[in-house]
Amino acid sequence: MFVNDCLNVNAEGHLTIGGCDTVELAKKYGTPLYVLDENVIRSTCKSYVSSIEKHYNGNGLALYASKALSCKALCELAAEEKMGLDVVSGGELYTALKAGFPVEKIHFHGNNKTYDELNFALDNNIGKIVVDNLTELETINSLCVEKGKIQKIALRIKPGVDAHTHDFIRTGQIDSKFGFALETGEAMEAVKESIKLSNVELTELHCHIGSQIFDIDPFVTAAEIMMDFIRAIKDETSHIVTELNLGGGFGIKYTNKDNPTAYDNYMNSVSRAVHAKAEQYGIPVPFIYIEPGRSIVGEAGITLYTVGAVKTIPNVRTYVSIDGGMCDNIRYALYQSEYTVVTANKADKEPDTVVTVAGKCCESGDLIQENTKIVNAKPGDILAVLSTGAYNYSMASNYNRIPKPPIVMVNNGEDRLIVKRETYEDLIKNDIDL
């Protein structure tokens, strides 16, 4: 019935997640409210870990891409599930460190890491820094010379693969702000420069072709291209790259129109391509990294809202206004992302009304979904927007000085708070009086 396996309907006709009544959760914690199913997250983590074991004989590591949702509880969970971690800012790195995440299993990404962020990473002995450009490469080496240390690095490579996704979330093509392009020769130039420098050690190549991808073929093509490049590096420089990071971008189900590929099918196809290329070129199969983020937390999460005003404009549309909006889910405004919306306190009924779900921000574009069919909603009803575990809290803002919602984790009928709701006092804590 629902796009998320963790959802159900109880005897009262209410939507449940992880065995918890969403209407009761809304009463207990207030709305807007992010809710995550712990079992779903852990199960997905386990599936990636087991796939590495199955398809690469354990010669690899799945890194949770924490930009999807970064908080101490998620970092702790990822560590417990034997995952590595991918961070893209000083703030995400700080969160991981405060959660006690093993530093040797952290990769630090970003196309413009600041001097302070690089210092912070080096001082905390981060496992790997993924280098995006030559300026960053030189800065890392200089800092390492000053600190008397050698830092392991990866180079982010643009393999030139079209991932057939939204332009804003395609990252593997030549015209991208990320990484070194193969076509122009700058990738090989970066390799040669890395080898020359005294205080960095190039062990890994990284690529990421985009996000919310359903096809396996682009991933296979990217893997083959990267293996070709590993061979070219060996032939041209004699340097052996021993690790290959194939990124993430695996699609999830936002609506019933989405048909994501089983992750193990992806792992199987890509593994066969990597092994075939290694055999063809007579090189060892590299240690494989992957970076799932959205696929770990996306379908495990929902957002609950309370309906306020319902405004019908005859022969135009009906607006159902909620107590959140673009401040807690900006993805529709950015990407026109499709979602499934459920009237949580009437989840046993068939959708019967086409509405536009509107947020409370003072912005005409503050919409969560247009022309979506839900069970007729009245003021005071609870709406649930599904598959919001990824890139909702992490992209939330205080636009209009609206406090960010809390996050609740549920597990087999039990609920616990993992991120507190912001208060008005939180909003002004950095303000300075005249």
Residue pairs with C-beta under 8 A, 6 or more apart in sequence:
1 7
1 9
2 8
2 340
2 342
2 386
3 253
3 254
3 255
3 256
3 258
3 299
3 340
3 386
3 387
4 17
4 40
4 253
4 299
4 300
4 302
4 386
4 387
5 40
5 299
6 17
6 18
6 37
6 39
6 40
6 299
6 300
7 15
7 16
7 17
7 302
7 386
8 15
8 16
8 19
9 15
9 16
9 347
9 348
10 16
10 21
12 21
12 23
13 345
13 346
13 347
13 348
13 349
14 21
14 22
14 23
14 24
14 344
14 345
14 347
15 21
15 22
15 23
15 342
15 344
15 345
15 347
15 384
16 22
17 25
17 35
17 37
17 302
17 410
18 35
18 37
18 38
18 39
18 40
18 410
18 411
18 412
18 413
19 410
19 412
19 413
19 414
20 35
20 410
20 413
20 414
20 415
22 35
22 302
22 304
22 344
22 382
22 384
23 344
23 345
23 382
25 33
25 35
25 304
25 408
25 410
25 415
26 33
26 304
26 306
26 344
26 382
28 415
29 406
29 408
29 417
29 421
30 406
30 421
31 304
31 305
31 306
31 323
31 324
31 382
31 405
32 303
32 304
32 305
32 322
32 323
32 324
32 328
32 405
33 303
33 304
33 405
33 406
33 408
34 301
34 302
34 303
34 328
34 388
34 389
34 392
34 393
34 405
34 406
34 407
34 408
34 419
35 301
35 302
35 303
35 304
35 407
35 408
35 409
35 410
36 297
36 300
36 301
36 389
36 407
36 408
36 409
36 410
36 418
37 300
37 301
37 409
37 410
37 411
38 77
38 300
38 409
38 410
38 411
39 411
39 412
40 299
40 300
41 74
41 77
41 296
41 297
41 300
41 389
42 77
42 81
44 263
44 292
44 295
44 296
44 300
45 62
45 64
45 77
45 78
45 81
45 83
45 296
46 81
47 263
47 264
48 62
48 83
48 263
48 290
48 292
48 296
49 62
49 81
49 82
49 83
51 62
51 263
51 264
51 267
52 58
52 59
52 60
52 61
52 62
52 267
52 288
52 290
54 264
54 267
55 267
55 268
55 271
56 271
56 285
56 288
59 285
59 287
59 288
60 287
60 288
60 289
60 290
61 83
61 84
61 105
61 287
61 288
61 289
62 83
62 84
62 289
62 290
62 291
62 292
63 83
63 84
63 85
63 86
63 105
63 107
63 245
63 289
63 290
63 291
63 292
64 74
64 78
64 83
64 84
64 85
64 86
64 291
64 292
64 293
64 296
65 86
65 248
65 291
65 292
65 293
65 294
66 74
66 75
66 78
66 85
66 86
66 87
66 88
66 92
66 95
66 96
66 293
67 86
67 87
67 88
67 92
67 293
67 391
67 394
68 293
68 294
68 296
68 297
68 298
68 389
68 390
68 391
68 394
69 293
69 297
69 301
69 389
69 390
69 391
69 392
69 393
69 394
70 87
70 91
70 92
70 95
70 96
70 394
71 95
71 393
71 407
71 418
71 419
72 95
72 98
72 99
72 418
73 99
73 407
73 409
73 418
73 419
74 297
74 418
75 85
75 95
75 96
75 99
75 101
76 99
76 100
76 101
78 84
78 85
78 101
79 85
79 99
79 100
79 101
79 102
83 105
84 105
84 106
84 107
84 127
84 289
85 96
85 101
85 105
85 106
85 107
86 106
86 107
86 109
86 291
86 293
87 93
87 95
87 96
87 106
87 107
87 108
87 109
88 108
88 109
88 110
89 110
89 117
90 114
90 116
90 117
90 120
93 106
93 108
93 117
93 120
93 121
93 124
93 126
94 120
96 106
97 103
97 124
103 124
103 125
103 126
103 127
104 125
104 127
105 127
106 126
106 127
106 128
107 126
107 127
107 128
107 129
107 130
107 154
107 245
107 289
107 291
108 117
108 121
108 126
108 128
108 129
108 130
109 130
109 132
109 156
110 117
110 130
110 132
111 132
111 133
111 177
111 178
111 179
112 132
112 136
113 121
113 129
113 132
113 136
115 139
118 129
118 136
118 139
118 140
118 143
119 143
121 129
122 140
122 143
122 144
122 147
122 149
122 151
123 147
127 152
128 152
128 153
128 154
128 203
128 204
129 140
129 151
129 152
129 153
129 154
130 153
130 154
130 155
130 156
130 204
130 206
130 245
131 137
131 140
131 153
131 154
131 155
131 156
131 190
131 194
132 156
132 178
132 179
132 180
133 180
134 189
134 190
134 193
137 153
137 190
137 193
137 194
137 197
137 200
138 197
140 151
140 153
140 200
141 197
141 198
141 199
141 200
144 150
144 151
144 199
144 200
145 198
145 199
149 199
150 199
150 200
150 201
151 199
151 200
151 201
152 200
152 201
152 203
152 204
153 194
153 200
153 201
153 202
153 203
153 204
154 202
154 203
154 204
154 205
154 206
154 243
154 245
155 179
155 180
155 187
155 190
155 191
155 194
155 202
155 204
155 205
155 206
156 178
156 179
156 180
156 206
156 207
156 208
157 179
157 180
157 182
157 187
157 205
157 206
157 207
157 226
157 229
158 171
158 172
158 173
158 174
158 176
158 178
158 179
158 180
158 181
158 182
158 187
158 207
159 172
159 182
159 207
159 209
159 221
159 222
159 225
159 226
159 229
160 172
160 173
160 174
160 181
160 182
160 183
160 225
161 172
161 173
161 209
161 218
161 221
161 222
161 225
162 170
162 172
162 173
162 218
163 170
163 172
163 209
163 210
163 211
163 213
163 215
163 218
163 249
164 213
164 215
164 218
165 210
165 211
165 212
165 213
165 249
166 211
166 212
166 335
168 334
168 335
169 210
169 211
169 212
169 335
170 176
170 209
170 210
171 178
171 179
171 208
171 209
171 210
171 211
172 207
172 208
172 209
172 210
172 218
172 222
174 181
174 183
174 184
178 208
179 206
179 207
180 186
180 187
180 189
180 190
181 187
182 225
182 229
187 229
188 232
188 233
188 236
191 202
191 233
191 237
191 239
192 237
194 200
194 202
195 202
195 237
195 239
202 239
202 241
203 241
203 242
203 243
204 241
204 242
204 243
204 244
204 245
204 289
205 226
205 229
205 230
205 241
205 243
205 244
205 245
206 245
206 247
206 289
207 222
207 225
207 226
207 245
207 246
207 247
208 247
208 248
208 249
208 291
209 218
209 219
209 222
209 247
209 249
210 218
210 249
211 248
211 249
211 294
212 249
212 251
212 252
212 294
213 219
213 249
213 250
213 251
214 251
214 258
214 259
214 260
214 261
215 261
216 261
216 265
216 266
216 269
216 270
219 246
219 249
219 266
219 269
219 270
220 269
220 270
220 273
222 246
222 247
223 244
223 246
223 270
223 273
223 274
223 277
224 273
224 277
226 244
226 246
227 244
227 273
227 274
227 277
227 278
227 281
228 277
230 241
230 244
230 281
230 283
230 286
231 277
231 281
231 283
233 239
233 241
234 240
234 241
234 283
240 283
241 286
242 284
242 286
242 287
243 286
243 287
243 288
243 289
244 274
244 286
244 287
244 288
244 289
245 288
245 289
245 290
245 291
246 270
246 288
246 289
246 290
247 290
247 291
248 290
248 291
248 292
248 293
248 294
248 295
250 260
250 261
250 263
250 266
250 292
250 294
250 295
251 258
251 260
251 261
251 294
251 295
252 258
252 260
252 294
252 295
252 298
252 299
252 387
252 390
253 259
253 260
253 299
253 387
254 337
254 338
254 339
254 340
254 386
254 387
255 338
255 339
255 340
256 340
257 338
260 295
263 292
263 295
267 290
271 288
274 285
274 286
274 288
275 285
278 284
278 285
278 286
293 390
294 390
294 391
296 390
297 389
297 390
298 387
298 388
298 389
298 390
298 391
299 386
299 387
299 389
300 389
301 387
301 388
301 389
301 390
301 392
302 384
302 385
302 386
302 387
302 388
302 389
303 324
303 328
303 329
303 384
303 385
303 388
303 392
303 405
304 344
304 382
304 383
304 384
305 322
305 323
305 324
305 382
305 383
305 384
305 385
306 322
306 323
306 380
306 381
306 382
306 383
307 320
307 321
307 322
307 377
307 378
307 379
307 380
307 381
307 382
307 383
308 321
308 322
308 323
308 360
308 379
309 319
309 321
309 379
310 318
310 319
310 320
310 321
310 377
310 378
310 379
311 318
311 319
311 321
312 318
312 319
313 319
317 354
317 355
317 356
317 370
317 371
318 353
318 354
318 355
318 356
319 355
319 356
319 358
320 355
320 356
320 357
320 358
320 374
320 377
320 383
321 358
321 359
321 360
322 357
322 358
322 359
322 360
322 368
322 383
323 360
324 359
324 360
324 368
324 402
324 405
325 358
325 359
325 360
325 361
325 366
325 367
325 368
326 332
326 333
326 359
326 361
326 363
326 365
326 366
326 367
326 399
327 359
327 361
327 396
327 397
327 398
327 399
327 400
327 402
327 404
328 392
328 393
328 396
328 404
328 405
329 368
329 385
329 388
329 392
329 395
329 396
330 395
330 396
330 397
331 337
331 391
331 392
331 395
332 339
332 367
332 368
332 369
333 365
333 366
333 367
338 369
339 368
339 369
339 372
339 385
339 386
339 387
339 388
340 372
340 385
340 386
340 387
341 357
341 368
341 369
341 372
341 374
341 383
341 384
341 385
341 386
342 374
342 375
342 383
342 384
342 386
343 349
343 374
343 375
343 376
343 377
343 381
343 382
343 383
343 384
344 381
344 382
344 383
344 384
345 381
345 382
346 375
346 376
346 381
347 375
347 384
349 375
350 375
351 373
351 374
351 375
352 373
352 375
352 376
353 373
353 374
353 375
353 376
353 377
354 371
354 372
354 373
355 371
355 372
355 373
355 374
355 377
356 367
356 369
356 370
356 371
356 372
357 367
357 368
357 369
357 370
357 372
357 383
357 385
358 366
358 367
358 368
359 366
359 367
359 368
360 366
360 400
360 402
361 399
361 400
361 402
362 400
363 399
368 385
369 385
374 383
377 383
393 404
393 405
393 407
393 419
396 404
396 405
397 404
398 404
398 422
398 427
401 424
401 427
403 421
403 422
403 423
403 424
403 426
403 427
404 421
404 422
405 421
405 422
406 417
406 419
406 420
406 421
407 417
407 418
407 419
408 415
408 416
408 417
408 418
409 415
409 416
409 417
409 418
